[in-house]
Amino acid sequence: AKCYGHSNAYNPSMLTAKPTTSCLGLLTVSGAVQLVGLVTIIEGVFQVGTWMPNFRWGPPSYDWALQYVSAVLGVASLCFGVVCMWCTRSLQARAIARVKNFRRCVFIWTVLWFLMVGLPTQIVYVSIPVVQQWPVSQAPGIPKRLILDPEW
């Protein structure tokens, strides 16, 4: 009986012949890695391509930092995408693992970007009088309460 342990974990023939469970088994591992490389390259082109002066990355206080980090990640995505496409031809599993780790970093950056840009919101409140009847509501010194601005 043959034992398949860690010694066969990076078997080069596995990358070219073994089908995956995605696309009903129509993709080989090599084809799936090439697809990930192509998506990474396209992501990098879009990240570098949106580096324009009229595109806002977030609040003005740290917009420039988000813009530069995204530009650096875009260039790195281009490089890692090319490495991913190249490593399937030479069957270097370590390079594929590095691309996988880079994709994790891009995911973490996306979550951090959402936390810095997508979550902070400005809630607008309006002060209205407690008593809503006309002559009393216009009198000075009437207590007021805060509600969410209906126009917001």
C-alpha positions in Angstrom: 0.0 0.0 0.0 1.3 3.4 -1.0 1.3 6.1 1.7 0.4 9.6 0.5 1.9 11.9 3.1 3.8 15.2 3.0 6.3 13.9 0.6 3.8 14.0 -2.3 2.2 17.3 -1.2 4.0 19.3 -4.0 3.8 16.7 -6.7 4.2 18.7 -10.0 1.9 16.3 -11.9 -0.9 17.1 -9.5 -0.9 20.7 -10.9 -1.5 19.7 -14.5 -3.8 16.7 -14.3 -5.9 16.7 -11.1 -9.3 18.1 -11.6 -10.8 20.5 -9.0 -14.3 20.6 -7.6 -15.0 24.0 -9.2 -16.8 24.3 -12.6 -18.0 20.7 -12.2 -14.5 19.4 -12.4 -13.7 21.0 -15.8 -10.8 23.0 -14.4 -7.5 21.5 -13.5 -5.5 22.9 -10.6 -3.2 24.5 -13.1 -6.1 26.1 -15.0 -7.6 27.4 -11.7 -4.3 28.9 -10.7 -4.0 30.6 -14.1 -7.5 32.0 -13.7 -6.6 33.4 -10.3 -3.5 34.9 -11.8 -5.6 36.6 -14.6 -8.1 37.9 -12.0 -5.2 39.3 -9.9 -3.7 41.1 -13.0 -7.1 42.6 -13.9 -7.5 43.7 -10.3 -4.1 45.4 -10.4 -4.9 47.2 -13.6 -8.1 48.6 -12.1 -6.4 49.6 -8.9 -3.7 51.5 -10.7 -6.2 52.9 -13.3 -8.4 54.5 -10.7 -5.4 56.5 -9.3 -6.8 59.8 -10.6 -7.1 63.2 -9.0 -10.9 63.4 -9.2 -11.5 59.9 -7.6 -12.1 60.0 -3.9 -10.8 57.1 -1.9 -12.2 58.2 1.5 -12.4 61.1 3.9 -10.1 64.0 3.0 -8.0 63.6 6.2 -6.5 60.3 5.0 -7.5 60.1 1.3 -3.9 60.4 0.1 -2.8 57.5 2.3 -5.5 55.3 1.0 -4.7 56.3 -2.6 -1.0 55.5 -2.3 -1.5 52.2 -0.5 -4.0 51.2 -3.2 -1.6 52.2 -6.0 1.1 50.1 -4.4 -1.2 47.2 -4.0 -2.3 47.6 -7.7 1.3 47.4 -8.9 2.0 44.4 -6.5 -1.2 42.7 -7.9 0.2 43.1 -11.4 3.5 41.5 -10.4 1.9 38.7 -8.3 -0.5 38.0 -11.1 2.3 37.6 -13.6 4.2 35.4 -11.1 1.0 33.3 -10.7 0.7 32.8 -14.5 4.4 32.0 -14.8 4.6 29.5 -11.9 1.9 27.2 -13.4 4.1 26.6 -16.4 7.2 25.9 -14.3 5.1 24.1 -11.7 6.6 26.0 -8.7 4.1 25.3 -5.8 5.9 27.7 -3.5 5.3 30.6 -5.8 1.6 29.7 -5.9 1.6 29.7 -2.1 3.1 33.2 -2.1 0.4 34.4 -4.4 -2.2 32.8 -2.1 -0.7 34.7 0.9 -0.7 37.9 -1.2 -4.4 37.4 -2.0 -5.0 37.1 1.8 -3.2 40.4 2.3 -5.4 42.0 -0.4 -8.5 40.7 1.4 -7.3 42.1 4.7 -6.7 45.5 3.0 -10.2 45.4 1.5 -11.7 44.8 4.9 -9.6 47.5 6.5 -10.5 49.9 3.7 -14.2 49.2 4.3 -13.8 49.8 8.0 -12.1 53.1 7.4 -14.3 54.4 4.6 -17.5 52.4 4.5 -18.4 52.4 8.2 -17.9 55.9 9.4 -21.1 57.8 8.8 -22.3 61.2 9.7 -25.8 61.1 11.3 -27.7 64.3 11.1 -30.0 65.2 13.9 -32.7 67.9 14.1 -33.9 69.6 17.2 -37.7 69.7 17.5 -39.9 71.1 20.3 -41.4 68.5 22.7 -44.8 70.1 22.3 -45.9 70.2 18.6 -48.8 72.6 18.9 -48.4 75.9 17.0 -48.4 78.7 19.5 -46.5 76.7 22.1 -43.9 75.2 19.7 -42.8 78.7 18.6 -42.4 80.1 22.1 -38.8 80.6 23.3 -37.5 78.3 26.1 -39.7 75.3 25.1 -37.8 72.1 25.7 -36.6 70.3 22.6 -35.6 66.8 21.7 -33.2 65.4 19.0 -34.5 63.2 16.2 -33.0 62.0 13.0 -33.4 64.5 10.2 -36.1 63.1 7.9 -34.5 64.8 4.9 -31.2 63.1 5.6 
